Amino acid sequence: MSEVTIHLFIKNFFKISILAILLSLFIYIISPFILFIGLGGILAMALSPFVDFFIRRGLSRNLSLILFSFLLSLIGFVPVVGFFVRGSQVITEKLQQSNFSELKLQFASINERFINKFSLLYGLDAAYIEHKFDKILSYSFSSLTKIFNTFITELPLLLIMGLITMLSVYFFLKEAEKIRIFFNRYFYFSPENGDKFISMVKTCCREVFFSNIITGIIQATIVSVGALIFDVGDFFLVFYATFIASFIPVIGAAPMAVLLALFCFMESHVGAGFGMLVVALISGVSDNIIRPYLGTLGAVEVHPFIGFMAVIGGVIMFGLPGLFIGPLLASLIFGVIPIIISEYSRSDYKNSNY
């Protein structure tokens, strides 16, 4: 090692060390929010045309961002607050009417005839089946109680994460020009491919975001309207629960209608039960039609098998935000790679000194 190299190393060692320590500490501090900051970036890319809409109407960019952020917050938080208010009212009414032990006995009595028929049909011991059923029911109620208590305990954290996501959307949109300048300065794309790259990212974000949201709203509407027609459960709670369930891969929203149908059968409402099974069928068919159709409207065509793995893998690795991150990464892989290959194949790039 030459003396010049040693001198440069000694001269910059402490500077680089301090920089590395500060960056590591900063990343460590914000690490709980990185996923939600990334989700905010996805939403900012997807929703940027709405800000442009306000700007085209003559509003300044800052005023457009404030107005858009306010509307986005209303759309995001008002339904959540309504869900908890309505849900707390329903839960309070149920708790006032009966406790969990009485509810468990009620379920057991309703299913007694079914257990007897099942045991006679397959030659099993009815007492043994009732014992196992009672254990499963007890475990189910205790698990639901635990999940509900955990959810209530973590509700402040979920609200903070939602706030972080909303703030990320605002600042990504506000600093869009600076982000573009940073991109042009350090990514060294040609102007044409740089525009293609940014446009591809925005298109993929919009496709993934709106395909999930629109499909969820349609499925929730189908199931909740069916529940209203057949007088099963609370309309608003069914809508919110079905909308959330629609984001779950493979399961989707149809099982919510099947669950309501089972409740109808247990209460001897046979007509309503078959009606909810039809609703479940319609909801499942709509999911298999609407989601792929919306996917074909995007700029990138991803094979269904790869898209399925991306959704499942995204949920496993990132939780609920993985429903957006997984498909987005799959779309970007197929959309961005051709642009990068095109960039490397440019004749002026080959002749440059990069």
Contacts in CASP RR format, 6 or more apart in sequence:
PFRMAT RR
TARGET T0000
AUTHOR 0000-0000-0000
METHOD contacts of the structure
MODEL  1
MSEVTIHLFIKNFFKISILAILLSLFIYIISPFILFIGLGGILAMALSPF
VDFFIRRGLSRNLSLILFSFLLSLIGFVPVVGFFVRGSQVITEKLQQSNF
SELKLQFASINERFINKFSLLYGLDAAYIEHKFDKILSYSFSSLTKIFNT
FITELPLLLIMGLITMLSVYFFLKEAEKIRIFFNRYFYFSPENGDKFISM
VKTCCREVFFSNIITGIIQATIVSVGALIFDVGDFFLVFYATFIASFIPV
IGAAPMAVLLALFCFMESHVGAGFGMLVVALISGVSDNIIRPYLGTLGAV
EVHPFIGFMAVIGGVIMFGLPGLFIGPLLASLIFGVIPIIISEYSRSDYK
NSNY
30 37 0 8 1.000
33 161 0 8 1.000
33 164 0 8 1.000
35 318 0 8 1.000
35 321 0 8 1.000
35 325 0 8 1.000
36 161 0 8 1.000
36 162 0 8 1.000
36 164 0 8 1.000
36 165 0 8 1.000
36 168 0 8 1.000
36 321 0 8 1.000
37 164 0 8 1.000
37 165 0 8 1.000
37 168 0 8 1.000
38 168 0 8 1.000
38 325 0 8 1.000
39 165 0 8 1.000
39 168 0 8 1.000
39 321 0 8 1.000
39 324 0 8 1.000
39 325 0 8 1.000
40 165 0 8 1.000
40 166 0 8 1.000
40 168 0 8 1.000
40 169 0 8 1.000
40 172 0 8 1.000
41 168 0 8 1.000
41 169 0 8 1.000
41 172 0 8 1.000
41 205 0 8 1.000
42 205 0 8 1.000
42 208 0 8 1.000
42 209 0 8 1.000
42 324 0 8 1.000
42 325 0 8 1.000
42 328 0 8 1.000
43 165 0 8 1.000
43 168 0 8 1.000
43 169 0 8 1.000
43 205 0 8 1.000
43 209 0 8 1.000
44 168 0 8 1.000
44 169 0 8 1.000
44 172 0 8 1.000
44 173 0 8 1.000
44 176 0 8 1.000
45 172 0 8 1.000
45 201 0 8 1.000
45 202 0 8 1.000
45 205 0 8 1.000
45 206 0 8 1.000
46 202 0 8 1.000
46 205 0 8 1.000
46 206 0 8 1.000
46 208 0 8 1.000
46 209 0 8 1.000
46 210 0 8 1.000
47 68 0 8 1.000
47 72 0 8 1.000
47 169 0 8 1.000
47 173 0 8 1.000
47 209 0 8 1.000
48 173 0 8 1.000
48 176 0 8 1.000
48 202 0 8 1.000
49 206 0 8 1.000
50 68 0 8 1.000
51 61 0 8 1.000
51 64 0 8 1.000
51 65 0 8 1.000
51 68 0 8 1.000
51 173 0 8 1.000
54 63 0 8 1.000
54 64 0 8 1.000
54 67 0 8 1.000
54 68 0 8 1.000
55 61 0 8 1.000
55 64 0 8 1.000
59 67 0 8 1.000
61 174 0 8 1.000
62 174 0 8 1.000
65 170 0 8 1.000
65 173 0 8 1.000
65 174 0 8 1.000
68 173 0 8 1.000
69 166 0 8 1.000
69 169 0 8 1.000
69 170 0 8 1.000
72 166 0 8 1.000
72 169 0 8 1.000
73 166 0 8 1.000
79 240 0 8 1.000
82 236 0 8 1.000
83 236 0 8 1.000
83 237 0 8 1.000
83 240 0 8 1.000
86 234 0 8 1.000
86 236 0 8 1.000
86 237 0 8 1.000
87 234 0 8 1.000
87 237 0 8 1.000
90 234 0 8 1.000
90 237 0 8 1.000
94 103 0 8 1.000
98 106 0 8 1.000
100 141 0 8 1.000
100 145 0 8 1.000
103 141 0 8 1.000
104 134 0 8 1.000
104 137 0 8 1.000
104 138 0 8 1.000
104 141 0 8 1.000
107 137 0 8 1.000
107 266 0 8 1.000
108 130 0 8 1.000
108 133 0 8 1.000
108 134 0 8 1.000
108 137 0 8 1.000
110 266 0 8 1.000
110 267 0 8 1.000
111 133 0 8 1.000
111 266 0 8 1.000
112 130 0 8 1.000
115 126 0 8 1.000
115 129 0 8 1.000
115 130 0 8 1.000
115 133 0 8 1.000
116 126 0 8 1.000
118 124 0 8 1.000
118 129 0 8 1.000
119 125 0 8 1.000
119 126 0 8 1.000
119 129 0 8 1.000
120 126 0 8 1.000
172 179 0 8 1.000
180 198 0 8 1.000
183 189 0 8 1.000
183 194 0 8 1.000
183 198 0 8 1.000
184 194 0 8 1.000
187 194 0 8 1.000
187 197 0 8 1.000
188 354 0 8 1.000
189 197 0 8 1.000
189 343 0 8 1.000
190 343 0 8 1.000
190 346 0 8 1.000
190 348 0 8 1.000
190 349 0 8 1.000
193 339 0 8 1.000
193 342 0 8 1.000
193 343 0 8 1.000
193 346 0 8 1.000
194 339 0 8 1.000
196 339 0 8 1.000
197 336 0 8 1.000
197 339 0 8 1.000
199 299 0 8 1.000
200 299 0 8 1.000
200 300 0 8 1.000
200 332 0 8 1.000
200 335 0 8 1.000
200 336 0 8 1.000
200 339 0 8 1.000
201 332 0 8 1.000
201 336 0 8 1.000
203 298 0 8 1.000
203 299 0 8 1.000
203 300 0 8 1.000
204 298 0 8 1.000
204 299 0 8 1.000
204 300 0 8 1.000
204 328 0 8 1.000
204 331 0 8 1.000
204 332 0 8 1.000
204 335 0 8 1.000
205 328 0 8 1.000
207 294 0 8 1.000
207 295 0 8 1.000
207 297 0 8 1.000
207 298 0 8 1.000
207 299 0 8 1.000
207 300 0 8 1.000
207 331 0 8 1.000
208 324 0 8 1.000
208 327 0 8 1.000
208 328 0 8 1.000
208 331 0 8 1.000
209 324 0 8 1.000
210 294 0 8 1.000
211 291 0 8 1.000
211 294 0 8 1.000
211 295 0 8 1.000
212 246 0 8 1.000
212 247 0 8 1.000
212 323 0 8 1.000
212 324 0 8 1.000
214 290 0 8 1.000
214 294 0 8 1.000
215 246 0 8 1.000
215 286 0 8 1.000
215 287 0 8 1.000
215 290 0 8 1.000
215 291 0 8 1.000
215 294 0 8 1.000
216 242 0 8 1.000
216 243 0 8 1.000
216 246 0 8 1.000
216 247 0 8 1.000
216 253 0 8 1.000
217 243 0 8 1.000
218 286 0 8 1.000
218 290 0 8 1.000
219 242 0 8 1.000
219 243 0 8 1.000
219 246 0 8 1.000
219 252 0 8 1.000
219 253 0 8 1.000
219 254 0 8 1.000
219 283 0 8 1.000
219 284 0 8 1.000
219 286 0 8 1.000
219 287 0 8 1.000
220 238 0 8 1.000
220 239 0 8 1.000
220 240 0 8 1.000
220 242 0 8 1.000
220 243 0 8 1.000
220 246 0 8 1.000
220 253 0 8 1.000
221 239 0 8 1.000
222 253 0 8 1.000
222 279 0 8 1.000
222 282 0 8 1.000
222 283 0 8 1.000
222 286 0 8 1.000
223 238 0 8 1.000
223 239 0 8 1.000
223 242 0 8 1.000
223 253 0 8 1.000
223 256 0 8 1.000
223 257 0 8 1.000
223 260 0 8 1.000
223 279 0 8 1.000
223 280 0 8 1.000
223 283 0 8 1.000
224 235 0 8 1.000
224 236 0 8 1.000
224 238 0 8 1.000
224 239 0 8 1.000
224 242 0 8 1.000
226 232 0 8 1.000
226 257 0 8 1.000
226 275 0 8 1.000
226 276 0 8 1.000
226 279 0 8 1.000
227 233 0 8 1.000
227 235 0 8 1.000
227 238 0 8 1.000
227 257 0 8 1.000
227 260 0 8 1.000
227 276 0 8 1.000
227 279 0 8 1.000
228 235 0 8 1.000
230 264 0 8 1.000
230 269 0 8 1.000
230 271 0 8 1.000
230 272 0 8 1.000
230 273 0 8 1.000
230 275 0 8 1.000
230 276 0 8 1.000
230 279 0 8 1.000
231 272 0 8 1.000
232 238 0 8 1.000
232 260 0 8 1.000
232 263 0 8 1.000
232 264 0 8 1.000
232 269 0 8 1.000
232 272 0 8 1.000
232 273 0 8 1.000
232 276 0 8 1.000
233 260 0 8 1.000
238 256 0 8 1.000
238 260 0 8 1.000
241 256 0 8 1.000
242 253 0 8 1.000
242 256 0 8 1.000
242 257 0 8 1.000
242 283 0 8 1.000
243 253 0 8 1.000
245 251 0 8 1.000
245 252 0 8 1.000
245 253 0 8 1.000
245 255 0 8 1.000
245 256 0 8 1.000
246 252 0 8 1.000
246 253 0 8 1.000
246 287 0 8 1.000
247 320 0 8 1.000
247 323 0 8 1.000
248 315 0 8 1.000
249 308 0 8 1.000
249 311 0 8 1.000
249 312 0 8 1.000
249 315 0 8 1.000
249 323 0 8 1.000
250 312 0 8 1.000
252 284 0 8 1.000
252 287 0 8 1.000
253 283 0 8 1.000
253 284 0 8 1.000
253 287 0 8 1.000
254 280 0 8 1.000
254 281 0 8 1.000
254 283 0 8 1.000
254 284 0 8 1.000
254 287 0 8 1.000
255 280 0 8 1.000
256 280 0 8 1.000
256 283 0 8 1.000
257 276 0 8 1.000
257 277 0 8 1.000
257 279 0 8 1.000
257 280 0 8 1.000
257 283 0 8 1.000
258 276 0 8 1.000
258 277 0 8 1.000
258 280 0 8 1.000
260 273 0 8 1.000
260 276 0 8 1.000
261 272 0 8 1.000
261 273 0 8 1.000
261 274 0 8 1.000
261 275 0 8 1.000
261 276 0 8 1.000
261 277 0 8 1.000
261 280 0 8 1.000
264 270 0 8 1.000
264 271 0 8 1.000
264 272 0 8 1.000
264 273 0 8 1.000
264 276 0 8 1.000
265 273 0 8 1.000
292 304 0 8 1.000
299 335 0 8 1.000
300 331 0 8 1.000
300 332 0 8 1.000
300 334 0 8 1.000
300 335 0 8 1.000
301 334 0 8 1.000
302 310 0 8 1.000
302 327 0 8 1.000
302 330 0 8 1.000
302 331 0 8 1.000
302 334 0 8 1.000
306 330 0 8 1.000
307 327 0 8 1.000
307 330 0 8 1.000
310 326 0 8 1.000
310 327 0 8 1.000
310 329 0 8 1.000
310 330 0 8 1.000
311 322 0 8 1.000
311 323 0 8 1.000
311 326 0 8 1.000
311 327 0 8 1.000
313 322 0 8 1.000
313 326 0 8 1.000
314 322 0 8 1.000
314 323 0 8 1.000
314 325 0 8 1.000
314 326 0 8 1.000
315 322 0 8 1.000
315 323 0 8 1.000
318 325 0 8 1.000
318 326 0 8 1.000
343 349 0 8 1.000
END
